[in-house]
């Protein structure tokens, strides 16, 4: 079972619409791409093609 890392203040912010938006730092801490097309995805996932465009460096 994957345990979620605890959320820190730098892990997310609230959008004007009231959604929690995860930061690049959170995604890197989590350690993998969820392939959901996240706004700050550091893994380069393209939801249009379903492909990861670049690695996570």
C-alpha atoms as one frame of an Amber mdcrd trajectory, in Angstrom:
protein
   0.000   0.000   0.000   1.341   3.454  -0.943   1.380   5.825   1.993   1.061
   9.504   1.205   3.777  11.770   2.560   2.535  14.279   5.130   1.556  17.627
   3.600   3.785  20.578   4.369   2.966  24.256   3.608   5.219  24.203   0.515
   3.413  21.129  -0.892   0.255  22.870  -2.096  -1.711  26.092  -2.408  -5.390
  26.909  -2.891  -6.547  28.081  -6.322  -8.977  31.022  -6.585 -11.680  28.434
  -7.342 -10.972  26.635  -4.056  -9.020  23.631  -5.357  -5.905  22.308  -3.672
  -3.043  22.543  -6.200   0.018  20.409  -5.533   3.428  21.966  -6.181   6.398
  20.540  -8.051   8.059  19.936  -4.671   5.163  17.733  -3.558   5.219  15.677
  -6.758   8.968  15.113  -6.427   8.544  14.139  -2.765   5.816  11.660  -3.769
   8.276  10.151  -6.236   6.154   9.128  -9.218   3.832  10.491 -11.904   0.127
   9.790 -11.365  -0.590  10.576 -15.050  -3.461  12.924 -14.195  -2.099  15.977
 -16.022  -1.231  17.901 -12.865  -0.532  21.631 -13.283   2.990  21.435 -11.796
   3.999  17.941 -12.942   7.818  17.683 -12.935   7.691  14.398 -14.862   6.496
  15.911 -18.142   3.290  13.911 -18.529   1.205  15.009 -21.543  -2.459  14.055
 -21.038  -3.108  14.580 -24.760  -0.747  11.802 -25.787  -0.557   9.807 -22.547
   3.246   9.984 -22.742   5.904  11.301 -20.402   7.892  13.855 -22.432  10.993
  14.106 -20.238  12.544  12.511 -17.194  12.341  13.896 -13.647  15.712  15.679
 -13.377
